[in-house]
C-alpha cells in the first residue's frame, strides 16, 4: 500500500495534495504514540516522514451500529467512553460529520484535538490517542451497518462473463 501511495506522490500527483483514507491504524501518522502500538512503525508514519506536506490523512470514526470484520463476520460496536473521540464528535447531533484539524490552534473549542483522549479502533476496544498527532481530518458516521457482500466467487464469475 505504501508503495502505491509513493507512486502517486512521486509521479502521478507530484506537488499535489493527496487525501489518504484507509483503515485508521494503517494511515495514522504515529501509531507508536498510542500505548497499544508502542514501538511500531506503521505505513502512515513511514508515508508522513516521506511525504508530510503532500498528505492529508483522514481518520474514520463510528458511533453505533454493526460492522463486519474482514472475514465477513458481523459485530456490534461497543459504547464509546465519555469524552472520547466518538463521544465528542457525536455532540454535533449530525448523522455525518467532518472535522478539519489541519491548521487548528489549541483553543477552548479545539483542545480535545491536542489531548490524549480515548477512542475505539473500528468501534471496539478502548485505546488512547492525541487526534491531531494522528490525523489531519476526521470523518464521523453516527450509525453504521455492515456491507452487503457479493457471494464468494462473484467477482471471478463477472470477469469470466465479460471476457476479462
C-alpha positions as CSV (number, residue, x, y, z in Angstrom):
1,X,0.0,0.0,0.0
2,X,2.8,2.4,0.9
3,X,4.4,1.8,-2.5
4,X,1.2,2.7,-4.3
5,X,1.0,6.0,-2.4
6,X,4.6,6.6,-3.2
7,X,4.0,6.2,-6.9
8,X,1.1,8.6,-6.7
9,X,3.1,11.2,-4.7
10,X,6.3,10.9,-6.7
11,X,4.9,10.6,-10.2
12,X,1.2,10.9,-10.9
13,X,0.3,13.7,-8.4
14,X,3.7,15.2,-7.8
15,X,3.3,18.5,-6.0
16,X,-0.4,17.9,-5.4
17,X,-2.2,17.2,-2.1
18,X,-3.3,13.5,-1.6
19,X,-6.1,12.6,0.7
20,X,-5.1,9.3,2.4
21,X,-8.1,7.3,3.7
22,X,-7.8,3.7,4.7
23,X,-8.0,1.7,7.9
24,X,-7.2,4.1,10.7
25,X,-4.2,2.1,12.0
26,X,-2.6,1.8,8.6
27,X,-2.6,5.5,7.9
28,X,-2.3,7.1,11.4
29,X,0.8,9.4,11.4
30,X,2.3,8.0,14.5
31,X,0.9,4.7,15.8
32,X,3.7,4.4,18.3
33,X,2.2,7.5,20.0
34,X,-0.6,5.2,21.3
35,X,0.3,2.7,24.0
36,X,-1.2,-0.3,22.3
37,X,1.2,0.1,19.3
38,X,4.3,1.3,21.1
39,X,7.4,0.7,19.0
40,X,5.6,0.0,15.8
41,X,6.3,1.9,12.6
42,X,3.2,1.7,10.5
43,X,2.6,2.8,6.9
44,X,1.1,6.2,8.0
45,X,4.3,7.1,9.9
46,X,6.5,6.0,7.0
47,X,4.5,7.9,4.5
48,X,4.3,11.0,6.7
49,X,8.1,11.0,7.1
50,X,8.5,10.9,3.3
51,X,5.5,13.0,2.1
52,X,4.4,15.1,5.1
53,X,3.2,18.2,3.3
54,X,1.7,16.3,0.4
55,X,-0.6,14.1,2.5
56,X,-4.0,14.9,4.1
57,X,-4.7,12.0,6.5
58,X,-8.4,11.3,7.1
59,X,-9.4,9.1,10.1
60,X,-12.9,7.4,10.1
61,X,-14.8,7.1,13.4
62,X,-18.2,5.4,14.1
63,X,-20.6,5.8,17.0
64,X,-23.1,2.9,17.0
65,X,-24.4,0.1,14.9
66,X,-22.9,-3.0,13.4
67,X,-19.9,-3.6,11.2
68,X,-18.0,-6.6,9.8
69,X,-14.5,-8.0,10.1
70,X,-12.5,-8.8,7.0
71,X,-13.8,-12.4,7.3
72,X,-17.4,-11.0,6.9
73,X,-18.5,-11.8,10.5
74,X,-20.7,-9.1,11.8
75,X,-20.1,-7.4,15.2
76,X,-21.8,-4.7,17.3
77,X,-19.9,-1.6,18.1
78,X,-19.3,-1.1,21.8
79,X,-20.4,2.1,23.5
80,X,-17.9,5.0,23.4
81,X,-16.3,6.2,26.6
82,X,-17.2,9.7,27.9
83,X,-15.0,12.4,26.4
84,X,-13.8,10.0,23.7
85,X,-13.2,11.0,20.1
86,X,-16.6,9.3,19.2
87,X,-18.5,10.9,22.1
88,X,-17.1,14.4,21.2
89,X,-17.9,14.0,17.5
90,X,-21.4,12.8,18.4
91,X,-22.2,16.1,20.1
92,X,-22.7,17.6,16.7
93,X,-26.0,15.6,16.6
94,X,-25.4,15.0,12.9
95,X,-25.6,11.7,11.1
96,X,-22.3,12.5,9.3
97,X,-19.6,15.0,10.4
98,X,-16.3,16.1,9.0
99,X,-13.7,17.9,11.2
100,X,-10.7,19.6,9.6
101,X,-8.0,19.7,12.2
102,X,-5.2,20.8,10.0
103,X,-4.1,24.3,11.0
104,X,-6.3,24.5,14.0
105,X,-4.9,26.2,17.1
106,X,-5.3,24.8,20.6
107,X,-8.3,26.8,22.0
108,X,-11.2,26.1,24.3
109,X,-13.2,24.6,21.5
110,X,-10.4,22.5,19.9
111,X,-8.4,21.5,23.0
112,X,-9.7,17.9,22.7
113,X,-7.7,17.6,19.4
114,X,-4.5,18.2,21.2
115,X,-5.1,16.0,24.3
116,X,-4.7,12.3,24.8
117,X,-8.3,11.0,24.7
118,X,-10.0,7.6,24.4
119,X,-11.1,6.2,21.0
120,X,-12.3,3.0,19.5
121,X,-10.5,1.1,16.8
122,X,-13.3,0.4,14.3
123,X,-15.9,0.6,17.0
124,X,-14.4,-1.8,19.6
125,X,-11.7,-1.8,22.3
126,X,-10.6,1.2,24.3
127,X,-7.5,3.0,23.3
128,X,-5.9,6.4,23.8
129,X,-4.5,8.9,21.2
130,X,-4.0,12.5,20.6
131,X,-6.2,13.0,17.5
132,X,-4.2,15.9,15.9
133,X,-1.0,13.8,16.2
134,X,-2.6,11.1,14.1
135,X,-4.9,12.7,11.5
136,X,-5.4,15.9,9.6
137,X,-9.2,15.4,9.5
138,X,-11.8,13.2,11.0
139,X,-14.9,11.7,9.3
140,X,-17.6,10.6,11.7
141,X,-20.6,8.4,10.9
142,X,-23.2,8.1,13.7
143,X,-24.9,4.8,12.6
144,X,-23.2,2.2,10.6
145,X,-24.2,-1.2,9.1
146,X,-22.1,-3.9,7.6
147,X,-21.9,-4.1,3.8
148,X,-24.0,-6.4,1.7
149,X,-21.4,-8.8,0.3
150,X,-21.4,-10.3,-3.2
151,X,-21.4,-14.1,-3.0
152,X,-17.9,-15.5,-2.8
153,X,-16.5,-16.0,-6.3
154,X,-18.9,-13.5,-7.8
155,X,-16.1,-11.2,-9.0
156,X,-14.5,-14.2,-10.9
157,X,-17.8,-15.0,-12.4
158,X,-18.4,-11.4,-13.5
159,X,-14.9,-11.3,-15.0
160,X,-15.4,-14.6,-16.9
161,X,-18.7,-13.4,-18.3
162,X,-17.3,-10.1,-19.5
163,X,-14.3,-11.9,-21.1
164,X,-11.6,-10.3,-18.9
